[in-house]
Amino acid sequence: MSTYPYQDRFEINRRLPEAGRSHHEILGELEVMAKEEDAFWETGKCSGTMYCGDHDHYHFLNKAFGMFAHVNSLQRDMCPSSTKFEAEVIAMTLDLLHAEAVQGSTPAGLVTTGGTGSIAHAMLAYRDHANQERGVTRPNVIKPETAHPAFDKACHLFGIELRRAPVDPESTLVDVDWVDENIDDQTVAIIGSACNYGYGTVDPIDRLSDVALRHGVGLHVDSCLGGFILPFGQELGYDIPVFDYRLPGVTSMSADTHKYGYALKGTSVLTFRDQALRNSQYFFLTDWSGGKYCSPGMEGSRSGGLLAATWASMVHLGREGYRNHARRIFETAEVMQGAVRSHPELQLRGKPTFLFSFTSDVFDVYHVNDFMRLRGWRLNGQQYPNALHMAVTRPQTQAGVADAFTVDLADAVEYARAHKDEAPKSGAIYGGVAGGMTDEADSFIKAVMADMMDGYQQVPGEE
């Protein structure tokens, strides 16, 4: 797929045009691109990415966003609505995560720009709080290998040592004993996922809670993916373990409103068991010539539109709406997981929820991916071992999508068996080094990925 599919159809702007174009012309061009790109995920064959898929809902959110898009939520004296929206979004999220169970402290939160933003702010809070309260100068955190790379990024940015805990190869869950044994006096927090991105499995947060309490360290539960669907899965009776503030060792949680909260990109909510932990990462500058400055997080200016649209999504859907969407998603996930289980050549990884991953010990599962692509599916590839994952969202709950997955997967298994002695077309860069990456291979892959990201920020033909 080309990075520049429009280069031969629309004008390329290499410099600011001397004369502007009409609203009609610009909107017409945007409409063409939007319709063509929407058509890909509207089929329901795209894993994750589009969590809502309801154009009526998007239209509603766009109206809410548009009323406040031009507003800077930094200026609360001019736009007190942002305080209402943000405070209520945080309060509703805390309620969903059972903050009523917290005793002896005041739960609090922060609306961020997405999951990475929530995770980064959490790591910053733990670093600074531990420095202020315990004198920690060489902070470290411990995360499962399966936890999101945003933790690695945050630790890289904030000078925190990251210790990666191994996971059980069968259950995909973190080795809690390893975590327990590798905590020291400089550990500021340990991490658990509910659920992790790769496999849709929930770490044993109850055991991590016990470990955190025993050592007196923080426990961040990354529920960016599951925070707005797993609670409703629990209400519906699915076997989902407790992972929230009902466990006394849980000190912070991240939950993305722009995923299963069905808000616009990009918003997420970072919550804390104790307001003091949140406040530790506030930034203050009192002696600047421009005036006294403070901000609750890393961002300064933010569009009030995102706060308004997020609030609108939550209060429009309510618990009943979220629960009904969750029911259909879990039911669809069960059908699709059943399709995987029906093939002895395929194995589900761990005990998945609404998101599942599967591999094979008969053939390279990327052969399955090769065939599924021909049928229009976009599954996410994984490594160690090679696997494919499917995050079930609302587009998959459309009539006929799960049935199409069942039929196409059966044909894909036959294709994979017939081509098992060949190299797969997809995922080949991982397949060639999955047994253990050399430094040279790692450097090569990083160079390829850097070239890919460079391409996202260049116009065609730009050197």
Secondary structure as UniProt FT lines:
FT   TURN            5..9
FT   HELIX           23..41
FT   TURN            42..43
FT   HELIX           55..68
FT   TURN            69..70
FT   TURN            73..74
FT   TURN            76..78
FT   HELIX           81..96
FT   TURN            97..98
FT   HELIX           99..101
FT   STRAND          108..112
FT   HELIX           115..134
FT   STRAND          140..144
FT   TURN            145..146
FT   HELIX           149..158
FT   STRAND          161..165
FT   TURN            169..171
FT   HELIX           176..181
FT   TURN            185..186
FT   STRAND          187..193
FT   TURN            197..199
FT   HELIX           205..215
FT   STRAND          218..222
FT   TURN            224..229
FT   HELIX           230..235
FT   TURN            236..237
FT   TURN            245..246
FT   TURN            248..249
FT   STRAND          252..255
FT   TURN            257..261
FT   STRAND          268..272
FT   HELIX           275..279
FT   TURN            280..281
FT   STRAND          283..285
FT   TURN            289..290
FT   STRAND          293..295
FT   HELIX           304..341
FT   TURN            344..345
FT   STRAND          346..348
FT   STRAND          355..360
FT   HELIX           366..374
FT   TURN            375..376
FT   STRAND          380..382
FT   TURN            383..386
FT   STRAND          387..391
FT   HELIX           394..397
FT   TURN            399..400
FT   HELIX           401..418
FT   TURN            419..421
FT   HELIX           428..431
FT   TURN            432..435
FT   HELIX           439..456
FT   TURN            460..461
//
